[in-house]
Amino acid sequence: MDMKNNKISLLVKILILVIVILLAIMAYVFFVRPTITGYAIEGQNQGYQYAILQIAQQAATCQQVPLTVGNQTINVIAVECLQVPQ
């Protein structure tokens, strides 16, 4: 009978370990990963806004700003710089 109790005790310990591992995985998937992803997206948005601001500021000084997209390069300049004063 003692051998049977040892097997049951071992089985209970293994099941508890499996439950703890599954809970840790669920905590990661539902709490940790979205937080990390949120920080990454926030950083990407800040970089995007900074780049657009730099392009706009340089174009506003009537300088051409070369932008390369794929194999093509275009020059951006503020429209105000192209208007002829009257």
VENCORJO-V837529 format. One record per pair of residues at least 4 apart in sequence whose ideal C-beta (glycine too) atoms are under 8 Angstrom apart, sorted by the first residue. I is the first residue (numbers start at 1). J is the second residue. D is the distance in Angstrom with one decimal. If there is no record, write none. Layout:
i=I j=J d=D
i=I j=J d=D
This chain:
i=1 j=5 d=6.6
i=2 j=6 d=6.5
i=3 j=7 d=6.6
i=4 j=8 d=6.4
i=5 j=9 d=6.1
i=6 j=10 d=6.3
i=7 j=11 d=6.2
i=8 j=12 d=6.3
i=9 j=13 d=6.5
i=10 j=14 d=6.4
i=11 j=15 d=6.3
i=12 j=16 d=6.4
i=13 j=17 d=6.4
i=14 j=18 d=6.4
i=15 j=19 d=6.4
i=16 j=20 d=6.4
i=17 j=21 d=6.4
i=18 j=22 d=6.3
i=19 j=23 d=6.3
i=20 j=24 d=6.4
i=21 j=25 d=6.5
i=22 j=26 d=6.3
i=23 j=27 d=6.3
i=24 j=28 d=6.5
i=25 j=29 d=6.3
i=26 j=30 d=5.9
i=27 j=31 d=5.4
i=27 j=32 d=6.7
i=28 j=32 d=4.7
i=28 j=33 d=6.0
i=29 j=33 d=5.9
i=30 j=34 d=7.1
i=31 j=35 d=6.6
i=32 j=36 d=6.5
i=33 j=37 d=6.1
i=34 j=38 d=6.1
i=35 j=39 d=6.7
i=36 j=40 d=6.5
i=37 j=41 d=6.3
i=38 j=42 d=6.2
i=39 j=43 d=6.4
i=40 j=44 d=6.4
i=41 j=45 d=6.4
i=42 j=46 d=6.5
i=43 j=47 d=6.4
i=44 j=48 d=6.3
i=45 j=49 d=6.3
i=46 j=50 d=6.3
i=47 j=51 d=6.3
i=48 j=52 d=6.5
i=49 j=53 d=6.2
i=50 j=54 d=6.4
i=51 j=55 d=6.5
i=52 j=56 d=6.2
i=53 j=57 d=6.2
i=54 j=58 d=6.3
i=55 j=59 d=6.1
i=55 j=65 d=5.3
i=55 j=67 d=7.3
i=55 j=76 d=6.5
i=56 j=60 d=6.2
i=57 j=61 d=7.2
i=58 j=63 d=5.4
i=58 j=65 d=4.9
i=59 j=63 d=6.9
i=59 j=64 d=7.8
i=59 j=65 d=5.1
i=59 j=76 d=5.2
i=59 j=77 d=5.5
i=59 j=78 d=4.8
i=59 j=81 d=8.0
i=60 j=78 d=5.2
i=60 j=80 d=7.9
i=62 j=77 d=6.7
i=62 j=78 d=6.6
i=62 j=81 d=3.8
i=63 j=77 d=7.3
i=64 j=75 d=4.2
i=64 j=76 d=7.0
i=64 j=77 d=5.1
i=65 j=75 d=6.8
i=65 j=76 d=4.5
i=65 j=77 d=7.1
i=66 j=73 d=5.4
i=66 j=74 d=7.4
i=66 j=75 d=5.5
i=66 j=76 d=7.9
i=67 j=73 d=6.9
i=67 j=74 d=5.4
i=67 j=75 d=7.7
i=67 j=76 d=5.9
i=68 j=72 d=7.2
i=68 j=73 d=4.7
i=69 j=73 d=7.8
i=69 j=74 d=7.1
i=77 j=81 d=5.4
i=77 j=82 d=6.8
i=78 j=82 d=7.9
i=79 j=83 d=6.9
